[in-house]
Amino acid sequence: MTHRINALTSTIGLLVGLMLLIVSVQQYRSGASALWVAAGAAIFLSTLYTFVRDVRRLRAGRTS
């Protein structure tokens, strides 16, 4: 059950990270610093890594 909750929170985090990346690109296009895009990309990649790790852990638990 814990692995399912972790995967669910990782999914929500992935969506939030994607929204942050989209907003940072929009802000960059309107004249903001390029560091916003770099920060948004870093946060998105870290949430993507966490999501993949949790889904693999969830799948490994089902085969056991």
Distance bins in CASP14 RR format, pairs under 12 A and 6 or more apart:
PFRMAT RR
TARGET T0000
AUTHOR 0000-0000-0000
RMODE 2
METHOD distances of the structure
MODEL  1
1 7 0 0 0 0 0 1 0 0 0 0 0
1 8 0 0 0 0 0 1 0 0 0 0 0
1 58 0 0 0 0 0 1 0 0 0 0 0
1 61 0 0 0 0 0 1 0 0 0 0 0
2 8 0 0 0 0 0 1 0 0 0 0 0
2 9 0 0 0 0 0 1 0 0 0 0 0
2 54 0 0 0 0 0 1 0 0 0 0 0
2 57 0 0 0 0 1 0 0 0 0 0 0
2 58 0 0 0 0 1 0 0 0 0 0 0
2 61 0 0 0 0 0 1 0 0 0 0 0
3 9 0 0 0 0 0 1 0 0 0 0 0
3 10 0 0 0 0 0 1 0 0 0 0 0
3 53 0 0 0 0 0 1 0 0 0 0 0
3 54 1 0 0 1 0 0 0 0 0 0 0
3 55 0 0 0 0 1 0 0 0 0 0 0
3 56 0 0 0 0 0 1 0 0 0 0 0
3 57 1 0 1 0 0 0 0 0 0 0 0
3 58 1 0 1 0 0 0 0 0 0 0 0
3 59 0 0 0 0 1 0 0 0 0 0 0
3 60 0 0 0 0 1 0 0 0 0 0 0
3 61 1 0 0 1 0 0 0 0 0 0 0
3 62 0 0 0 0 1 0 0 0 0 0 0
3 64 0 0 0 0 0 1 0 0 0 0 0
4 10 0 0 0 0 0 1 0 0 0 0 0
4 11 0 0 0 0 0 1 0 0 0 0 0
4 54 0 0 0 0 1 0 0 0 0 0 0
4 55 0 0 0 0 0 1 0 0 0 0 0
4 57 0 0 0 0 0 1 0 0 0 0 0
4 58 1 0 0 1 0 0 0 0 0 0 0
4 59 0 0 0 0 0 1 0 0 0 0 0
4 61 0 0 0 0 0 1 0 0 0 0 0
4 62 0 0 0 0 0 1 0 0 0 0 0
5 11 0 0 0 0 0 1 0 0 0 0 0
5 12 0 0 0 0 0 1 0 0 0 0 0
5 54 0 0 0 0 1 0 0 0 0 0 0
5 57 0 0 0 0 0 1 0 0 0 0 0
5 58 0 0 0 0 0 1 0 0 0 0 0
6 12 0 0 0 0 0 1 0 0 0 0 0
6 13 0 0 0 0 0 1 0 0 0 0 0
6 50 0 0 0 0 1 0 0 0 0 0 0
6 51 0 0 0 0 1 0 0 0 0 0 0
6 53 0 0 0 0 1 0 0 0 0 0 0
6 54 1 0 1 0 0 0 0 0 0 0 0
6 55 0 0 0 0 1 0 0 0 0 0 0
6 56 0 0 0 0 0 1 0 0 0 0 0
6 57 1 0 0 1 0 0 0 0 0 0 0
6 58 1 0 0 1 0 0 0 0 0 0 0
6 61 0 0 0 0 0 1 0 0 0 0 0
7 13 0 0 0 0 0 1 0 0 0 0 0
7 14 0 0 0 0 0 1 0 0 0 0 0
7 50 0 0 0 0 1 0 0 0 0 0 0
7 51 1 0 0 1 0 0 0 0 0 0 0
7 52 0 0 0 0 0 1 0 0 0 0 0
7 53 0 0 0 0 1 0 0 0 0 0 0
7 54 1 0 1 0 0 0 0 0 0 0 0
7 55 1 0 1 0 0 0 0 0 0 0 0
7 56 0 0 0 0 1 0 0 0 0 0 0
7 57 1 0 0 1 0 0 0 0 0 0 0
7 58 1 0 1 0 0 0 0 0 0 0 0
7 59 0 0 0 0 1 0 0 0 0 0 0
7 60 0 0 0 0 0 1 0 0 0 0 0
7 61 0 0 0 0 0 1 0 0 0 0 0
7 62 0 0 0 0 0 1 0 0 0 0 0
8 14 0 0 0 0 0 1 0 0 0 0 0
8 15 0 0 0 0 0 1 0 0 0 0 0
8 51 0 0 0 0 0 1 0 0 0 0 0
8 54 0 0 0 0 1 0 0 0 0 0 0
8 55 0 0 0 0 0 1 0 0 0 0 0
8 58 0 0 0 0 1 0 0 0 0 0 0
9 15 0 0 0 0 0 1 0 0 0 0 0
9 16 0 0 0 0 0 1 0 0 0 0 0
9 47 0 0 0 0 0 1 0 0 0 0 0
9 50 0 0 0 0 1 0 0 0 0 0 0
9 51 0 0 0 0 1 0 0 0 0 0 0
9 54 0 0 0 0 1 0 0 0 0 0 0
10 16 0 0 0 0 0 1 0 0 0 0 0
10 17 0 0 0 0 0 1 0 0 0 0 0
10 46 0 0 0 0 0 1 0 0 0 0 0
10 47 1 0 0 1 0 0 0 0 0 0 0
10 48 0 0 0 0 1 0 0 0 0 0 0
10 49 0 0 0 0 1 0 0 0 0 0 0
10 50 1 0 1 0 0 0 0 0 0 0 0
10 51 1 0 1 0 0 0 0 0 0 0 0
10 52 0 0 0 0 1 0 0 0 0 0 0
10 53 1 0 0 1 0 0 0 0 0 0 0
10 54 1 0 1 0 0 0 0 0 0 0 0
10 55 1 0 0 1 0 0 0 0 0 0 0
10 56 0 0 0 0 0 1 0 0 0 0 0
10 57 0 0 0 0 1 0 0 0 0 0 0
10 58 0 0 0 0 1 0 0 0 0 0 0
11 17 0 0 0 0 0 1 0 0 0 0 0
11 18 0 0 0 0 0 1 0 0 0 0 0
11 47 0 0 0 0 1 0 0 0 0 0 0
11 48 0 0 0 0 0 1 0 0 0 0 0
11 50 0 0 0 0 0 1 0 0 0 0 0
11 51 1 0 0 1 0 0 0 0 0 0 0
11 52 0 0 0 0 0 1 0 0 0 0 0
11 54 0 0 0 0 1 0 0 0 0 0 0
11 55 0 0 0 0 1 0 0 0 0 0 0
11 58 0 0 0 0 0 1 0 0 0 0 0
12 18 0 0 0 0 0 1 0 0 0 0 0
12 19 0 0 0 0 0 1 0 0 0 0 0
12 47 0 0 0 0 1 0 0 0 0 0 0
12 50 0 0 0 0 0 1 0 0 0 0 0
12 51 0 0 0 0 1 0 0 0 0 0 0
12 54 0 0 0 0 0 1 0 0 0 0 0
13 19 0 0 0 0 1 0 0 0 0 0 0
13 20 0 0 0 0 1 0 0 0 0 0 0
13 21 0 0 0 0 0 1 0 0 0 0 0
13 43 0 0 0 0 1 0 0 0 0 0 0
13 44 0 0 0 0 1 0 0 0 0 0 0
13 46 0 0 0 0 1 0 0 0 0 0 0
13 47 1 0 1 0 0 0 0 0 0 0 0
13 48 0 0 0 0 1 0 0 0 0 0 0
13 49 0 0 0 0 0 1 0 0 0 0 0
13 50 1 0 0 1 0 0 0 0 0 0 0
13 51 1 0 0 1 0 0 0 0 0 0 0
13 54 0 0 0 0 0 1 0 0 0 0 0
14 20 0 0 0 0 0 1 0 0 0 0 0
14 21 0 0 0 0 0 1 0 0 0 0 0
14 43 0 0 0 0 0 1 0 0 0 0 0
14 44 1 0 0 1 0 0 0 0 0 0 0
14 45 0 0 0 0 0 1 0 0 0 0 0
14 46 0 0 0 0 0 1 0 0 0 0 0
14 47 1 0 1 0 0 0 0 0 0 0 0
14 48 1 0 0 1 0 0 0 0 0 0 0
14 49 0 0 0 0 1 0 0 0 0 0 0
14 50 1 0 0 1 0 0 0 0 0 0 0
14 51 1 0 1 0 0 0 0 0 0 0 0
14 52 0 0 0 0 1 0 0 0 0 0 0
14 53 0 0 0 0 0 1 0 0 0 0 0
14 54 0 0 0 0 1 0 0 0 0 0 0
14 55 0 0 0 0 0 1 0 0 0 0 0
15 21 0 0 0 0 0 1 0 0 0 0 0
15 22 0 0 0 0 0 1 0 0 0 0 0
15 44 0 0 0 0 0 1 0 0 0 0 0
15 47 0 0 0 0 1 0 0 0 0 0 0
15 48 0 0 0 0 0 1 0 0 0 0 0
15 51 0 0 0 0 1 0 0 0 0 0 0
16 22 0 0 0 0 0 1 0 0 0 0 0
16 23 0 0 0 0 0 1 0 0 0 0 0
16 40 0 0 0 0 0 1 0 0 0 0 0
16 43 0 0 0 0 1 0 0 0 0 0 0
16 44 0 0 0 0 1 0 0 0 0 0 0
16 46 0 0 0 0 0 1 0 0 0 0 0
16 47 1 0 0 1 0 0 0 0 0 0 0
16 48 0 0 0 0 0 1 0 0 0 0 0
16 50 0 0 0 0 0 1 0 0 0 0 0
16 51 0 0 0 0 0 1 0 0 0 0 0
17 23 0 0 0 0 1 0 0 0 0 0 0
17 24 0 0 0 0 1 0 0 0 0 0 0
17 39 0 0 0 0 0 1 0 0 0 0 0
17 40 1 0 0 1 0 0 0 0 0 0 0
17 41 0 0 0 0 1 0 0 0 0 0 0
17 42 0 0 0 0 0 1 0 0 0 0 0
17 43 1 0 1 0 0 0 0 0 0 0 0
17 44 1 0 1 0 0 0 0 0 0 0 0
17 45 0 0 0 0 1 0 0 0 0 0 0
17 46 0 0 0 0 1 0 0 0 0 0 0
17 47 1 0 1 0 0 0 0 0 0 0 0
17 48 0 0 0 0 1 0 0 0 0 0 0
17 49 0 0 0 0 0 1 0 0 0 0 0
17 50 0 0 0 0 0 1 0 0 0 0 0
17 51 0 0 0 0 0 1 0 0 0 0 0
18 24 0 0 0 0 0 1 0 0 0 0 0
18 25 0 0 0 0 0 1 0 0 0 0 0
18 40 0 0 0 0 1 0 0 0 0 0 0
18 41 0 0 0 0 0 1 0 0 0 0 0
18 43 0 0 0 0 1 0 0 0 0 0 0
18 44 1 0 0 1 0 0 0 0 0 0 0
18 45 0 0 0 0 0 1 0 0 0 0 0
18 47 0 0 0 0 1 0 0 0 0 0 0
18 48 0 0 0 0 1 0 0 0 0 0 0
18 51 0 0 0 0 0 1 0 0 0 0 0
19 25 0 0 0 0 0 1 0 0 0 0 0
19 26 0 0 0 0 0 1 0 0 0 0 0
19 40 0 0 0 0 0 1 0 0 0 0 0
19 43 0 0 0 0 0 1 0 0 0 0 0
19 44 0 0 0 0 1 0 0 0 0 0 0
19 47 0 0 0 0 0 1 0 0 0 0 0
20 26 0 0 0 0 0 1 0 0 0 0 0
20 27 0 0 0 0 0 1 0 0 0 0 0
20 36 0 0 0 0 1 0 0 0 0 0 0
20 37 0 0 0 0 0 1 0 0 0 0 0
20 39 0 0 0 0 1 0 0 0 0 0 0
20 40 1 0 1 0 0 0 0 0 0 0 0
20 41 0 0 0 0 1 0 0 0 0 0 0
20 42 0 0 0 0 0 1 0 0 0 0 0
20 43 1 0 1 0 0 0 0 0 0 0 0
20 44 1 0 0 1 0 0 0 0 0 0 0
20 45 0 0 0 0 0 1 0 0 0 0 0
20 46 0 0 0 0 0 1 0 0 0 0 0
20 47 0 0 0 0 1 0 0 0 0 0 0
21 27 0 0 0 0 0 1 0 0 0 0 0
21 28 0 0 0 0 0 1 0 0 0 0 0
21 36 0 0 0 0 1 0 0 0 0 0 0
21 37 1 0 0 1 0 0 0 0 0 0 0
21 38 0 0 0 0 0 1 0 0 0 0 0
21 39 0 0 0 0 1 0 0 0 0 0 0
21 40 1 0 1 0 0 0 0 0 0 0 0
21 41 1 0 0 1 0 0 0 0 0 0 0
21 42 0 0 0 0 1 0 0 0 0 0 0
21 43 1 0 0 1 0 0 0 0 0 0 0
21 44 1 0 1 0 0 0 0 0 0 0 0
21 45 0 0 0 0 1 0 0 0 0 0 0
21 46 0 0 0 0 0 1 0 0 0 0 0
21 47 0 0 0 0 1 0 0 0 0 0 0
21 48 0 0 0 0 0 1 0 0 0 0 0
22 28 0 0 0 0 0 1 0 0 0 0 0
22 29 0 0 0 0 0 1 0 0 0 0 0
22 36 0 0 0 0 0 1 0 0 0 0 0
22 37 0 0 0 0 0 1 0 0 0 0 0
22 40 0 0 0 0 1 0 0 0 0 0 0
22 41 0 0 0 0 0 1 0 0 0 0 0
22 43 0 0 0 0 0 1 0 0 0 0 0
22 44 0 0 0 0 1 0 0 0 0 0 0
23 29 0 0 0 0 0 1 0 0 0 0 0
23 30 0 0 0 0 0 1 0 0 0 0 0
23 32 0 0 0 0 0 1 0 0 0 0 0
23 36 0 0 0 0 1 0 0 0 0 0 0
23 37 0 0 0 0 0 1 0 0 0 0 0
23 39 0 0 0 0 0 1 0 0 0 0 0
23 40 0 0 0 0 1 0 0 0 0 0 0
23 43 0 0 0 0 0 1 0 0 0 0 0
23 44 0 0 0 0 0 1 0 0 0 0 0
24 30 0 0 0 0 0 1 0 0 0 0 0
24 31 0 0 0 0 0 1 0 0 0 0 0
24 32 1 0 0 1 0 0 0 0 0 0 0
24 33 0 0 0 0 1 0 0 0 0 0 0
24 34 0 0 0 0 1 0 0 0 0 0 0
24 35 0 0 0 0 1 0 0 0 0 0 0
24 36 1 0 1 0 0 0 0 0 0 0 0
24 37 1 0 1 0 0 0 0 0 0 0 0
24 38 0 0 0 0 1 0 0 0 0 0 0
24 39 1 0 0 1 0 0 0 0 0 0 0
24 40 1 0 1 0 0 0 0 0 0 0 0
24 41 1 0 0 1 0 0 0 0 0 0 0
24 42 0 0 0 0 0 1 0 0 0 0 0
24 43 0 0 0 0 1 0 0 0 0 0 0
24 44 0 0 0 0 1 0 0 0 0 0 0
25 31 0 0 0 0 0 1 0 0 0 0 0
25 32 0 0 0 0 1 0 0 0 0 0 0
25 34 0 0 0 0 0 1 0 0 0 0 0
25 36 0 0 0 0 1 0 0 0 0 0 0
25 37 1 0 1 0 0 0 0 0 0 0 0
25 38 0 0 0 0 0 1 0 0 0 0 0
25 39 0 0 0 0 0 1 0 0 0 0 0
25 40 0 0 0 0 1 0 0 0 0 0 0
25 41 0 0 0 0 1 0 0 0 0 0 0
25 44 0 0 0 0 0 1 0 0 0 0 0
26 32 0 0 0 0 1 0 0 0 0 0 0
26 36 0 0 0 0 1 0 0 0 0 0 0
26 37 0 0 0 0 1 0 0 0 0 0 0
26 40 0 0 0 0 0 1 0 0 0 0 0
27 33 0 0 0 0 1 0 0 0 0 0 0
27 34 0 0 0 0 0 1 0 0 0 0 0
27 35 0 0 0 0 0 1 0 0 0 0 0
27 36 1 0 1 0 0 0 0 0 0 0 0
27 37 0 0 0 0 1 0 0 0 0 0 0
27 39 0 0 0 0 0 1 0 0 0 0 0
27 40 0 0 0 0 0 1 0 0 0 0 0
28 34 1 0 0 1 0 0 0 0 0 0 0
28 35 0 0 0 0 1 0 0 0 0 0 0
28 36 1 0 1 0 0 0 0 0 0 0 0
28 37 1 0 1 0 0 0 0 0 0 0 0
28 38 0 0 0 0 1 0 0 0 0 0 0
28 39 0 0 0 0 0 1 0 0 0 0 0
28 40 0 0 0 0 0 1 0 0 0 0 0
28 41 0 0 0 0 0 1 0 0 0 0 0
29 36 0 0 0 0 0 1 0 0 0 0 0
29 37 0 0 0 0 1 0 0 0 0 0 0
30 36 0 0 0 0 0 1 0 0 0 0 0
31 37 0 0 0 0 0 1 0 0 0 0 0
32 38 0 0 0 0 0 1 0 0 0 0 0
32 39 0 0 0 0 0 1 0 0 0 0 0
32 40 0 0 0 0 0 1 0 0 0 0 0
33 39 0 0 0 0 1 0 0 0 0 0 0
33 40 0 0 0 0 0 1 0 0 0 0 0
34 40 0 0 0 0 0 1 0 0 0 0 0
34 41 0 0 0 0 0 1 0 0 0 0 0
35 41 0 0 0 0 0 1 0 0 0 0 0
35 42 0 0 0 0 0 1 0 0 0 0 0
36 42 0 0 0 0 0 1 0 0 0 0 0
36 43 0 0 0 0 0 1 0 0 0 0 0
37 43 0 0 0 0 0 1 0 0 0 0 0
37 44 0 0 0 0 0 1 0 0 0 0 0
38 44 0 0 0 0 0 1 0 0 0 0 0
38 45 0 0 0 0 0 1 0 0 0 0 0
39 45 0 0 0 0 0 1 0 0 0 0 0
39 46 0 0 0 0 0 1 0 0 0 0 0
40 46 0 0 0 0 1 0 0 0 0 0 0
40 47 0 0 0 0 1 0 0 0 0 0 0
40 48 0 0 0 0 0 1 0 0 0 0 0
41 47 0 0 0 0 0 1 0 0 0 0 0
41 48 0 0 0 0 0 1 0 0 0 0 0
42 48 0 0 0 0 0 1 0 0 0 0 0
42 49 0 0 0 0 0 1 0 0 0 0 0
43 49 0 0 0 0 0 1 0 0 0 0 0
43 50 0 0 0 0 0 1 0 0 0 0 0
44 50 0 0 0 0 0 1 0 0 0 0 0
44 51 0 0 0 0 0 1 0 0 0 0 0
45 51 0 0 0 0 0 1 0 0 0 0 0
45 52 0 0 0 0 0 1 0 0 0 0 0
46 52 0 0 0 0 0 1 0 0 0 0 0
46 53 0 0 0 0 0 1 0 0 0 0 0
47 53 0 0 0 0 0 1 0 0 0 0 0
47 54 0 0 0 0 0 1 0 0 0 0 0
48 54 0 0 0 0 0 1 0 0 0 0 0
48 55 0 0 0 0 0 1 0 0 0 0 0
49 55 0 0 0 0 0 1 0 0 0 0 0
49 56 0 0 0 0 0 1 0 0 0 0 0
50 56 0 0 0 0 0 1 0 0 0 0 0
50 57 0 0 0 0 0 1 0 0 0 0 0
51 57 0 0 0 0 0 1 0 0 0 0 0
51 58 0 0 0 0 0 1 0 0 0 0 0
52 58 0 0 0 0 0 1 0 0 0 0 0
52 59 0 0 0 0 0 1 0 0 0 0 0
53 59 0 0 0 0 0 1 0 0 0 0 0
53 60 0 0 0 0 0 1 0 0 0 0 0
54 60 0 0 0 0 0 1 0 0 0 0 0
54 61 0 0 0 0 0 1 0 0 0 0 0
55 61 0 0 0 0 0 1 0 0 0 0 0
55 62 0 0 0 0 0 1 0 0 0 0 0
56 62 0 0 0 0 0 1 0 0 0 0 0
56 63 0 0 0 0 0 1 0 0 0 0 0
57 63 0 0 0 0 0 1 0 0 0 0 0
57 64 0 0 0 0 0 1 0 0 0 0 0
58 64 0 0 0 0 0 1 0 0 0 0 0
END
